[in-house]
Amino acid sequence: MVLRHPATSDELVIWRDPGGVWRYSSTADGLHGQTVVEFLLLRRRLGLGYVRRNLRWWVRENARRSRDRHP
């Protein structure tokens, strides 16, 4: 899955590894294979409650964009 943040244009490639952990690669900082939670904790400097909220936003936004592209 590729997600693009509308404010920063950062593109994240997100996948689930064989162990079931969600991981990402970022076009902005070149990090590869970190967990999505690590991304938000380290890059955005958010607490775990905010991480959960941000992840929900990404999922909703991606679902909305998918619906808009494929009516």
Secondary structure, DSSP 8 states (H G I E B T S, - for coil): -EEE-TTT--EEEEEE-TTS-EEEEETTT--EEEEHHHHHHHHS---HHHHHHHHHHHHHHHHHHHHHH--
